[in-house]
C-alpha cells in the first residue's frame, strides 16, 4: 500500500497485491496537484488506476487502465524490463473532454490507438486517431482520421508522420457556414523538446506538408 499527500491533499492512494507471480494494482493518484496547463486539466481532479500483470523473467505481461473525467487510457501487452523493449504493446485512449486538451476544442467520439514494438528508444510505432467530429472554435472536421507509423529515434524532438482525412470541413471560407468535403492531407509533425503541460495557447509542435487535391466546395452549404 502506498499513500501520500501534497499540501494537505491526498496525492497517492494505491494498493499492490501479488499472488503466484500475478500482480494487481488499484487506487488513485492526483498528478494535477503538481502539473500545469493541459496536463493538469487532463488529470484533474484525480486519476483512477487499475491494472493486472504477470511478472516472470523480468517481463511484465498485462493491462493497465487509467481514468480521469477528461481522459480514458488502457495499455496492454508485454514490457520486457530485461531487454528494455516493448512486445506488442497497445495503448487505447479516449478523450472525453476535448476542452481539457485545448480550451477552444470541442468534439465527439475522439479516440486513439497506438502500437509499440521493439527496443524502448527505437521501437516501431503506428497510430490511428479518429473522431466523429472535432472543432476548434468555428472550424470543424467530421469523420476525421489521422494515421501514421515510424520508429522512435531515441531523442527529442519526435518526428511524427501524419496522413489526415475528413469527410467534411465546416466553418471555412468567407461565407459563414461554408464547408468542404473530402479533405485529405499528408504532413510531418515535429514535437517541441518536451511538453511540460503548456497552456491552452501553446503549440504542440510544428507541422509541414501539403494538401492533396481533394477539397471540393459544398455548394449546398454556401
N, C-alpha and C positions, 0 to 999 in steps of 0.2 A: 504494500500500500504506500502511495506517495501523496503527500499533502503539502501545500504551500500557499502563502498569502503574500500579496503585494499591496502596500499601503492600506492594510486593514481589510482588503477584499480577497476572497479566495481565488487563487490563480491556478492551482493544480489540485485535482482530486481524482486519483487514478488507482485502480486495483489490478494487480497482476497475479494470475494463478497459473500453476503448472501441474501437469499430471502425465507421467509416462512420455515426456517429450512434446506434449501438446500444451501450448501456452495460450492464455486468454487475457486480453487487456480491455478494461472498460472504465468509464468515468467521464470526466470533463476537464477541459483546460480553458483558460481565459487569456490567450495571447494578445487580445485587444487592449489589455492593460498596459502593454509596453510598445505596441505598434502604433503607427500613424497612417493617416490618409486612407487609401483604398484598402490596404491590408487590414487596417483596423476595422473598417466598415464591413469587410467580408467575413471577419471572425467574431464580431460583436454579437451579443454580449459574452457568449461562450461557445466552445466547440465540443460537441458530444463525440466521444471516442469509443469505438467498439471494434475489436479485432481478435482473430484466432490464427494460430500458425503452428506448424510442426517445425521443430528445430533439430536437425541432425547433420553431422559432418559439416558444421558451420554454414548450413543452408537454412534459410527461413522460407517456408512454403505455406502461404496462407492468404488471408484477406484482411484489409483494414478499412473501416468506414469512418469518415469524419463528416459531421453535420453541424451547420450553423443556420440561423434563419435565412442567410443570404446564399449559402453555397452547400452543395452536397458532393462529396468525393468518395469514391470507392476504388481501392487498389487491390489487385490480386495477382499472384504469380510467385516467382522464386527470386529471392535475393541471396546470392552466394557471397557470404562475407569472407570466405577463404580465398576465393579467386577474384573478389572485387568486381562482380559482374551481375547484370540482370539476365534472367532467363524467362522469356515470355511474360514480362510484367505488363499488365494492362491497367490503365487508370481511366475511370469514367467519372466525369464531373457534370453537374447540372447547376447552372446559375439561376437561382430562384428570384433574386432581387437585383436586376441589372443596374439599378441606380447606385448600388454599393460599389460597383466597379467604376462607373463614370456617372456623375450626378445628372448629366443630361441624356442618359441612356434609358431606353425602355425596351420591352420585348417579351416574347412568349416562347416557351419550349426551347431554351438555349442550352445546348449540351455539347460536350466534347469527349472524344475517345482518343487516348494516347497509348501507344505501344512502345516499349523499350526492350532491346535485346542486345546483349554484349557487355563489354567492359564499361565500368561506370563512366569513365571520361571519354570513351569512344563508342558508346552504344549507338546502334542504328535505331532510328525512331520513325514513326509515321503517326499522323494525327488526322482526325476529322472533326471539324467544328460545324455544327448545324443549328439553325434557328428557324422556327416557323415564321417569325418576324422579329426584327430588331430595328431600332431607330435612334438617331442622335438628333435631338431637337425635332425638326420637322422632316428630316430626311430619313426615309425608312427603306428597309430591304425585306422582301418577302421570299420565303422558301430559300433562304441563303445557306450556302455550304462553302466552307473553306477547307482545303486538304493540302497536305504536303508531307514529304519524307526526306530524310537525310541522315547525317551522322554527327554526333556531338564531337566538338573539336578539342575538348578538354580545357577550354579557356573562354573568357568573355571578351567581347560581346558574342552573342549567339546569332548565327545567320539562319533564318528560317524561310524556306521556300513556301510560297503560298499560291494556290490556284483557287480563285474565288468565283462563285456563280450565284446568281439570284434570278428568280423568275420575274421579279418586278422591283423597280426602284421608284419610290414616290417622293414628292416634295422637291423635285429638281426642275430646273428651267425657270424662265422668267415668270410664267403664269403660275399662280397658286394652284396646287393640286396637280401639276404636270407630273408625268411619270414616264418611265422607260421599261421595256420588257426585254428579257433575255440578256441580262448583264453578265459578262464574263471578264475576268482579269487575271493575269499572271503577274506575280511580284515577288520580291525578296525583302523580308523584314530583317533589320539588324537591331538587336536589342541594345539598350543602354548598358553601361558597365555593370550595374546592378540596380534592381528596383527595391528601394527600401520603404515602399509604401508612400510614394509621392502623392501629392494632392490631385484633385479632380482634373485640373488643367494641365498637368504634366504629361508629356508624351511618353508612350511606352517604348518607342524606338523609331527608326527611320524606315521608310518604305520606298522602294524603287521598282519600276515595272511599267508595262504598257497595257492598255486595254485592247482586247480583241474586238474585231468589228462585229459586235453583237448588240449594240444599243439601237433600239428602234422606238421612236416616239409612239406612245399610245394615244392616238388621236381622240379616243373616247374620253380621255382624262384631261384633255387640253381645253 
